Amino acid sequence: MLHLPDRMEIQLTDVSGQPLGIANVLLAIRFFFADRYYYGDLLPLTDNNGVTVADREGVRARFEDNRRLFPMDYSVQLESCDQAIRLAVLDTRTIQDRLKTAPENAMISADAHALYAQAQNQRVLATEAHIELPSTYSRVMTVPLAVRVATA
């Protein structure tokens, strides 16, 4: 059973764990059910300190919006998902593809389009991290996410 914290603060770090102050990096949070991808959500762009936040109520509200639109795809409650999630720094090709198709694609919301348009993910290499969430409720969780800075 998924115990998503009230607030998950994700800090970009270098591979040695030192914080990286890289702004406007777009991350996704991915949920799994029975070890299979189930649902994903975009997080706000990182701030000047390289931090973004996933708040439980916001994630839950966006999931419920999707669930209303696609009840057959999202028949399982978010809380029934696996305790392990993934955090992903999106690659620039994916972002560019989404920007190109956004005008014709009703599946890309205006909010998502704005995030894609402002993202500066070319500054870091795409990565995905497996995160084990606590097995009990927690209010705030800080998650370091190691990334490699892109070289010119």
SULFEN-V853040 format. One record per residue. N is the residue number from 0. SS is DSSP state (~ for helix, > for strand, _ for the rest). BURIAL is # if it has 9 or more other ideal C-beta (glycine too) atoms within 8 Angstrom, else .. Layout:
# SULFEN-V853040
((N;SS;BURIAL) (N;SS;BURIAL))
This chain:
# SULFEN-V853040
((0;_;.) (1;_;#) (2;_;#) (3;_;#) (4;_;#) (5;_;.) (6;>;#) (7;>;#) (8;>;#) (9;>;#) (10;>;#) (11;>;#) (12;>;#) (13;_;#) (14;_;.) (15;_;.) (16;_;.) (17;_;.) (18;>;.) (19;_;#) (20;_;.) (21;_;#) (22;_;#) (23;_;#) (24;_;#) (25;_;#) (26;>;#) (27;>;#) (28;>;#) (29;>;#) (30;>;#) (31;>;#) (32;>;#) (33;_;.) (34;_;.) (35;>;.) (36;>;.) (37;>;#) (38;>;#) (39;>;.) (40;>;#) (41;>;.) (42;_;#) (43;_;.) (44;_;#) (45;_;#) (46;_;.) (47;_;.) (48;_;.) (49;_;#) (50;>;#) (51;>;#) (52;>;#) (53;>;#) (54;>;#) (55;~;#) (56;~;.) (57;~;.) (58;~;#) (59;~;#) (60;~;.) (61;~;#) (62;~;#) (63;~;.) (64;~;.) (65;~;#) (66;~;#) (67;~;.) (68;~;.) (69;_;.) (70;_;.) (71;_;.) (72;_;.) (73;_;#) (74;_;.) (75;_;.) (76;_;.) (77;~;#) (78;~;.) (79;~;.) (80;_;#) (81;_;#) (82;_;.) (83;>;#) (84;>;#) (85;>;#) (86;>;#) (87;>;#) (88;>;#) (89;_;#) (90;_;.) (91;~;#) (92;~;.) (93;~;#) (94;~;#) (95;~;.) (96;~;.) (97;~;#) (98;~;#) (99;~;.) (100;~;#) (101;_;#) (102;_;.) (103;_;.) (104;_;.) (105;_;.) (106;_;.) (107;_;#) (108;_;.) (109;~;.) (110;~;.) (111;~;#) (112;~;#) (113;~;.) (114;~;#) (115;~;#) (116;~;.) (117;~;.) (118;_;#) (119;_;#) (120;~;#) (121;~;.) (122;~;.) (123;>;#) (124;_;.) (125;_;#) (126;>;#) (127;>;#) (128;>;#) (129;>;.) (130;>;#) (131;>;.) (132;_;#) (133;_;.) (134;_;.) (135;_;.) (136;_;.) (137;_;#) (138;_;.) (139;>;#) (140;>;#) (141;>;.) (142;>;#) (143;>;.) (144;>;#) (145;>;#) (146;_;#) (147;_;#) (148;>;#) (149;_;.) (150;_;.) (151;_;.))
